[in-house]
Amino acid sequence: MPYSPLLVRPMKEELTAIGFKELLTAEEVDTAMKDAEKGLTLVAVNAVNGAAAGMARPGVRRALEDSSKRPDRLVTVFAEQDLEATAQMRGYFPDIPPSAPSFALFKDGELVHFIPCHRIEGRDASAVATDLRAAFDEHGQ
């Protein structure tokens, strides 16, 4: 059952304010992933939990501020809110168990890097940012 839209709005805005496009439907996910067939696309699977609030969202913000090789596209789905969009997005990385928060990096439509929740929990935002920057540097143009 989804959370109240009022509760999750600030959590969503934390990502949209730094350039992420919010995907709310399965159709929006498919359109975004078609666009992801060229260049580098970062997908953030957002969540309500403490790992998202204290590590994932601040970590991705730092990574994007400090990276010379930013992804071409930034998209996000909200795991406990936009259930249809989240399920559709997870279909693009079917061999990976559901994990929120998490990050998926696609290069030319292919999943090249994934940071699951267990690699975010218990770490600080700087460590998450370091992991993301390393992935951008490795796979970016």
Secondary structure, DSSP 8 states (H G I E B T S, - for coil): ----HHHHHHHHHHHHTTT-EE--SHHHHHHHHHHTTSSEEEEEEE-SSHHIIIIIHHHHHHHHHH-SS--SEEEEEETTT-HHHHHHHHTTSTTS---SSEEEEEETTEEEEEE-GGGTTTS-HHHHHHHHHHHHHHH--
